[in-house]
């Protein structure tokens, strides 16, 4: 059973814990010792010169993991101080046993006094996966104090989840620990893969604690991580392959002042493997843009007969890059959506959809919003979208009967049935204009080459992000065209 890509909600991870303990006979304290050992190994591997370790323990099993880390660090000869936000004698179960073993090893516990001592490494064992409300009081103060000593050079490693991060959504619950690394256990938490969590988790490491794979049986994961295998799902080219067998993509967009967007989408589609790419754009742009991409067929998108003919010949329509909001834009939007062809809708096409009366349910389209566009589609704010990206992408997919790509850190792909995938690739250097246009072209190309819409969206997101990683190679910023240039290096 391949469980490496499965992503779970917090309640599902608790069920995995229960199965490991009750069904597999692994004592809970054994799992706690394994978790603490995993954290300590990360600590030593990443910060081998560290000599002062500060462990901040809360209540519950997350705090218990922290006491195990403290004992192992003490036994290794490090200087260890433990700050407890809940007195050890108030703990129960395995957490109490971990605290008792820390004391038995000669360790002491200091009560939270409002300040934290200096350290080389701070272990965040305050709050675990059960957090469902904003962090307040002493815990909020402790998180702020951890940030302060972090500013002075201390590194922080989080146990399972950075305290203050919602394990289901990735949202910050008022405040959160900003970790350099997070060691997570048993089952991968979906919230650590997307949204705000990407900024707070640091390097994400996973340890299954040697729990048998059988604990995952008959427990459907909430979502799955995408990987490079998503890009191998369409047929290899035979020696006799010709351009007519590789799909014809029609890109529609490029209103006045926005000509470059449709050029980027068209070029991305060609590089991704489309046999034919046409572009319907403003009459004034068609000839000049053809100089920049002579491999595409450029047409007068203001001529109704020409546009109808192009739509009729195309396999997939990419609508929205640089579409604008003019009368021409609205007319083209209506005509393309009425054509009965598969559509990849992006950018101004999504804004036009949000403005249009009623909900359009097609079943043969892919929507690719960023959080702002997603908010307009659902009639809420971008902050609402980011508060729970999983709920948002599924809501859009259900409302519009569409495959949806919710872009951003940890891009999500969902279909109307709620099947959800998360992209672990990509980087901040990709935060430049035109990246969405490139994604539109890639996804449309894969759909035109015969992939299902869901598979095309998943594979397109992976190719786009991995090409971005390849192009960035440590750079602060890259151009959308540079990502296209890197595509051949990640294509199968």
C-alpha positions in Angstrom: 0.0 0.0 0.0 1.4 3.4 -1.0 0.5 5.8 1.8 3.3 8.4 1.1 1.1 10.8 -0.6 -1.9 10.6 1.7 -2.9 13.8 3.5 -5.2 13.6 6.6 -7.3 15.9 8.8 -6.4 16.0 12.5 -9.2 13.8 13.5 -8.1 11.2 11.0 -4.5 11.3 12.4 -6.0 10.7 15.8 -7.7 7.6 14.4 -4.4 6.4 13.0 -2.9 6.8 16.5 -5.8 4.8 18.0 -5.4 2.0 15.5 -1.6 1.9 16.1 -2.2 1.6 19.9 -5.3 -0.6 20.0 -5.2 -2.6 16.9 -1.4 -3.0 16.5 -0.6 -3.2 20.2 2.0 -0.4 20.2 1.9 1.4 23.6 1.1 5.0 23.4 4.2 5.9 25.4 6.3 4.0 22.8 4.9 6.2 20.1 5.7 9.2 22.2 9.3 8.1 22.7 9.6 7.5 19.0 8.3 11.0 18.2 10.6 12.6 20.7 13.5 10.6 19.2 12.6 11.7 15.7 12.7 15.4 16.8 16.0 15.0 18.6 17.6 13.4 15.5 16.5 16.3 13.4 17.8 18.7 16.0 21.2 17.1 16.0 21.4 16.7 12.3 20.4 20.3 11.5 22.2 22.0 14.3 25.1 19.8 15.3 26.9 22.7 17.0 24.0 23.6 19.3 24.8 23.2 23.0 21.8 25.0 24.7 18.4 23.6 24.1 15.2 25.2 25.3 12.0 23.0 25.3 8.7 24.8 25.7 6.0 22.3 26.8 2.3 22.6 26.9 -0.3 20.1 28.1 -1.3 17.0 26.3 0.8 14.6 24.2 2.6 17.4 22.3 4.1 18.6 25.6 4.9 14.9 26.4 6.9 14.7 23.1 8.8 17.8 24.3 9.7 16.1 27.6 11.1 13.1 25.7 13.2 15.5 23.5 14.5 17.2 26.7 15.5 13.9 28.3 17.3 12.7 25.1 19.1 16.0 24.8 20.1 15.9 28.5 21.4 12.4 28.1 23.5 13.5 25.1 25.2 16.1 27.3 23.5 19.2 26.1 22.4 22.0 28.4 18.6 21.7 28.6 16.0 23.9 30.1 12.3 23.1 30.1 9.6 25.8 30.4 6.2 24.4 31.2 2.9 26.2 30.5 1.1 23.5 32.3 2.6 22.1 35.5 3.8 18.5 35.2 1.7 17.3 38.1 -1.4 18.4 36.1 -0.6 16.2 33.2 -2.1 12.8 32.6 -1.4 9.6 30.7 1.7 9.3 28.6 2.5 13.0 28.9 2.7 12.7 32.7 5.0 9.6 32.3 7.3 11.5 29.9 7.5 14.4 32.5 8.2 11.9 35.3 11.0 10.3 33.2 12.5 13.7 32.6 12.6 14.4 36.3 14.0 10.9 37.0 16.8 11.7 34.5 17.7 14.7 36.7 15.8 17.3 34.7 14.0 20.3 36.2 11.0 22.2 35.0 10.6 26.0 35.2 7.1 27.6 35.2 6.3 30.1 32.5 7.3 33.6 33.9 6.7 35.7 30.8 10.2 35.4 29.5 12.4 32.8 27.9 16.1 32.2 28.4 18.6 32.3 25.6 19.2 29.1 23.6 20.7 27.8 20.4 17.7 25.7 19.6 14.1 26.0 20.8 11.8 23.0 20.7 8.1 24.1 20.2 6.0 21.5 22.1 3.2 23.9 23.1 0.2 23.1 21.0 -0.6 20.1 18.9 -3.0 19.2 16.1 -6.2 19.7 18.1 -6.1 23.5 18.0 -9.4 24.9 16.8 -9.5 28.5 18.3 -7.3 31.5 18.4 -4.3 31.3 20.7 -4.6 33.6 23.6 -3.2 34.3 27.1 0.1 32.7 28.2 0.4 30.6 25.1 0.2 33.7 22.9 2.8 35.4 25.1 5.1 32.3 24.9 4.8 32.3 21.1 5.8 35.9 21.0 8.7 35.3 23.3 9.9 32.4 21.1 9.8 34.8 18.2 11.9 37.3 20.1 14.7 34.8 20.9 14.5 33.6 17.4 15.3 37.1 16.3 18.4 36.9 18.4 19.6 33.8 16.5 17.9 30.8 18.0 16.5 28.2 15.6 13.1 26.7 16.3 12.0 23.1 15.6 8.2 22.4 15.9 6.9 19.1 17.2 4.2 17.8 14.8 2.7 21.2 14.0 4.0 24.7 14.7 2.0 26.0 17.6 -0.8 28.3 16.4 -1.2 26.6 13.0 -4.4 24.9 12.3 -3.5 21.4 11.2 -6.6 21.1 9.0 -6.4 24.4 7.2 -2.9 25.7 7.5 -4.3 29.0 8.8 -2.7 31.0 11.7 -4.9 31.0 14.7 -4.2 34.5 16.0 -0.4 33.9 16.2 1.9 31.0 15.5 5.5 29.8 15.9 7.7 30.4 12.9 9.8 27.2 12.8 13.0 26.5 10.9 11.8 22.9 10.7 8.8 20.8 11.6 8.9 17.1 12.4 5.5 15.6 11.8 4.3 12.0 12.6 2.1 9.0 11.8 0.0 10.7 9.1 0.8 13.8 7.0 -1.4 16.7 8.1 -3.1 18.4 5.1 -2.9 21.9 6.7 0.9 21.8 6.7 1.0 21.6 2.9 -0.7 24.9 1.9 -1.6 28.5 2.8 0.0 30.3 5.7 1.5 27.1 7.1 4.1 27.1 4.3 5.6 30.3 5.8 5.6 28.9 9.3 6.6 25.3 9.1 10.1 25.7 7.7 11.5 22.5 6.3 8.7 19.8 6.7 10.0 16.4 7.7 7.8 13.3 8.2 8.3 10.2 10.3 5.8 7.4 10.3 7.2 6.2 13.7 7.4 2.7 12.3 3.7 2.3 12.5 2.5 -0.6 10.2 0.9 0.5 6.9 -2.1 -1.6 7.9 -3.3 1.3 10.1 -4.2 3.2 6.9 -6.4 0.5 5.5 -10.1 1.5 5.0 -9.4 5.1 6.1 -9.7 7.3 3.0 -7.3 10.2 3.2 -8.8 13.7 2.9 -6.4 14.7 0.1 -3.3 13.6 -1.7 0.1 15.2 -2.5 1.0 15.5 -6.1 4.3 14.2 -7.4 6.3 14.0 -10.6 4.4 10.8 -11.6 1.4 13.0 -12.4 3.2 14.2 -15.5 3.5 10.7 -17.1 -0.2 10.1 -17.6 -0.6 10.6 -21.3 0.6 8.5 -24.2 4.1 8.5 -25.4 4.6 9.7 -28.9 4.9 7.0 -31.6 7.3 7.5 -34.5 4.3 8.2 -36.7 2.8 10.9 -34.5 1.8 14.1 -36.3 0.7 17.5 -35.1 -2.9 16.8 -35.7 -2.8 14.0 -33.1 -1.5 16.3 -30.4 -4.4 18.6 -29.9 -5.3 22.1 -31.1 -5.5 24.8 -28.4 -7.3 28.1 -29.0 -6.2 30.9 -26.7 -8.7 33.8 -26.5 -7.6 37.0 -24.9 -5.3 40.0 -25.3 -7.5 43.0 -25.1 -6.0 46.5 -25.5 -3.1 47.0 -23.0 -2.8 43.2 -22.3 -1.4 41.6 -25.4 1.5 39.7 -23.7 -0.8 37.4 -21.7 -2.1 35.4 -24.6 1.3 35.2 -26.1 2.6 33.6 -22.9 -0.3 31.1 -22.8 0.2 30.2 -26.5 3.9 29.7 -26.1 3.5 27.6 -23.0 1.0 25.4 -24.8 3.3 24.8 -27.7 6.3 24.0 -25.5 4.1 21.7 -23.4 3.5 19.7 -26.6 0.4 20.9 -28.4 0.5 20.2 -32.1 -1.4 23.3 -33.0 -2.1 26.6 -31.2 -4.2 29.4 -32.4 -4.8 32.8 -30.8 -7.8 34.9 -31.2 -7.0 38.4 -30.0 -7.6 42.1 -30.9 -7.2 42.9 -34.5 -4.5 45.5 -33.7 -2.4 42.9 -31.9 -2.5 39.9 -34.1 0.2 40.8 -36.6 2.6 42.3 -34.1 2.3 39.4 -31.7 2.9 36.9 -34.6 6.5 38.3 -34.7 7.1 37.1 -31.2 5.6 33.6 -31.7 5.4 32.7 -35.4 4.8 29.0 -34.5 1.2 30.0 -33.4 -1.6 31.0 -35.7 -2.7 34.5 -34.9 -6.2 35.6 -35.8 -8.6 38.6 -35.7 -10.7 37.8 -32.6 -13.0 40.8 -33.4 -14.3 39.0 -36.5 -17.2 36.9 -35.4 -17.0 34.5 -38.4 -13.2 34.0 -37.9 -13.7 33.3 -34.2 -16.5 30.8 -34.8 -14.3 28.9 -37.3 -11.4 28.8 -34.9 -13.6 27.5 -32.1 -14.9 24.8 -34.4 -11.4 23.6 -35.2 -10.0 23.7 -31.6 -10.0 20.8 -29.2 -9.6 23.0 -26.0 -10.3 26.7 -25.5 -8.1 28.7 -23.1 -10.1 31.8 -22.2 -9.0 34.7 -20.1 -5.3 35.7 -20.4 -5.4 39.5 -20.9 -9.1 39.3 -21.8 -9.9 42.6 -20.1 -13.4 43.8 -19.3 -14.5 45.7 -22.4 -17.6 45.1 -24.5 -15.5 42.9 -26.8 -14.3 40.9 -23.8 -17.8 40.3 -22.6 -19.0 39.3 -26.0 -16.1 36.9 -26.6 -16.6 35.4 -23.1 -20.2 34.6 -23.8 -19.5 33.2 -27.3 -16.7 30.9 -26.1 -18.6 29.5 -23.2 -21.6 28.8 -25.4 -19.5 26.8 -27.9 -19.7 23.4 -26.1 -16.0 22.9 -26.1 -13.7 22.1 -23.1 -12.5 25.4 -21.6 -9.6 26.4 -19.3 -10.8 29.6 -17.7 -8.4 32.0 -16.1 -7.7 35.7 -15.2 -10.3 38.1 -16.7 -12.3 35.1 -17.8 -12.9 34.3 -14.1 -13.8 37.9 -13.3 -16.3 37.8 -16.1 -17.7 34.6 -14.7 -18.1 36.2 -11.3 -20.0 39.1 -12.9 -22.2 37.0 -15.0 -25.8 36.3 -13.8 -26.5 32.9 -12.3 -24.2 29.9 -11.8 -22.9 28.3 -15.0 -22.6 24.5 -14.6 -20.8 22.9 -17.5 -18.9 19.8 -16.3 -16.3 20.3 -19.0 -14.1 23.2 -17.8 -11.2 24.0 -15.6 -11.1 27.2 -13.4 -7.7 28.4 -12.2 -8.3 31.2 -9.7 -5.8 32.9 -7.4 -7.3 33.7 -3.9 -8.7 37.1 -5.1 -10.5 35.6 -8.1 -11.7 32.7 -5.9 -13.2 35.2 -3.5 -15.1 36.9 -6.3 -16.5 33.5 -7.4 -17.7 32.7 -3.9 -18.8 36.2 -2.9 -16.4 36.5 0.0 -13.0 37.9 0.8 -9.5 36.7 -0.1 -8.9 36.3 3.6 -11.9 33.9 3.8 -10.4 31.9 1.0 -7.0 31.6 2.7 -8.6 30.8 6.0 -9.6 27.4 4.6 -8.2 26.7 1.1 -9.5 23.2 1.1 -13.1 24.2 1.8 -12.8 27.0 -0.8 -11.5 24.9 -3.7 -14.1 22.3 -3.1 -16.9 24.9 -2.8 -15.9 26.4 -6.2 -15.7 23.0 -7.8 -19.1 22.0 -6.5 -20.8 25.4 -7.3 -19.5 25.5 -10.9 -19.4 21.7 -11.6 -15.7 22.3 -12.6 -12.2 21.1 -12.0 -10.6 23.9 -10.0 -7.0 24.9 -9.4 -6.7 27.2 -6.4 -3.3 28.8 -7.0 -0.9 30.0 -4.3 1.6 28.3 -2.0 0.6 24.7 -2.0 -1.7 25.0 -5.0 -4.8 22.8 -4.7 -6.7 20.9 -7.4 -10.3 19.7 -6.8 -13.1 18.1 -8.8 -16.8 18.4 -8.2 -16.8 15.2 -6.2 -14.3 16.7 -3.7 -11.3 14.7 -4.8 -8.4 17.0 -3.8 -4.7 17.2 -4.6 -2.0 19.4 -3.2 1.1 20.5 -5.1 4.3 20.4 -2.9 6.5 22.2 -5.6 7.0 25.8 -6.4 8.8 28.8 -4.9 8.5 32.5 -4.1 10.6 33.4 -7.2 7.5 32.6 -9.2 5.6 35.5 -7.8 5.8 37.6 -11.0 3.4 38.6 -13.7 2.4 36.2 -16.3 2.8 33.0 -14.3 -0.9 32.3 -14.4 -1.0 32.7 -18.2 1.7 30.1 -18.5 -0.2 27.7 -16.3 -3.3 28.2 -18.4 -1.4 27.3 -21.6 0.2 24.2 -20.0 -3.1 22.8 -18.6 -4.9 23.5 -21.9 -2.1 21.8 -23.8 -2.3 18.6 -21.7 -6.1 18.5 -22.0 -5.8 18.8 -25.8 -3.3 16.0 -25.8 -5.9 13.7 -24.4 -5.7 13.8 -20.6 -8.9 14.1 -18.6 -9.5 17.6 -17.2 -8.7 16.5 -13.7 -5.5 14.8 -14.7 -4.5 17.7 -17.0 -5.0 20.1 -14.1 -2.9 18.0 -11.7 -0.1 17.4 -14.2 -0.1 21.0 -15.4 0.2 22.3 -11.9 3.1 19.9 -11.2 4.9 20.8 -14.5 4.4 24.5 -13.9 5.8 24.4 -10.4 8.7 22.1 -11.1 9.7 24.2 -14.1 9.6 27.2 -11.7 11.8 25.4 -9.3 14.2 24.5 -12.1 14.3 28.0 -13.5 14.7 29.7 -10.0 17.7 27.6 -8.8 18.1 29.9 -5.8 17.2 33.1 -7.7 15.1 35.7 -6.0 12.8 36.2 -9.0 12.2 34.7 -12.4 10.2 35.8 -15.5 7.2 33.8 -16.8 9.1 33.3 -20.1 12.0 31.8 -18.2 9.7 29.2 -16.7 8.5 28.3 -20.2 12.2 27.9 -21.2 12.6 25.4 -18.3 9.6 23.3 -19.2 11.5 20.9 -21.5 13.8 20.0 -18.6 10.8 18.7 -16.5 8.7 17.2 -19.3 8.8 13.4 -19.5 
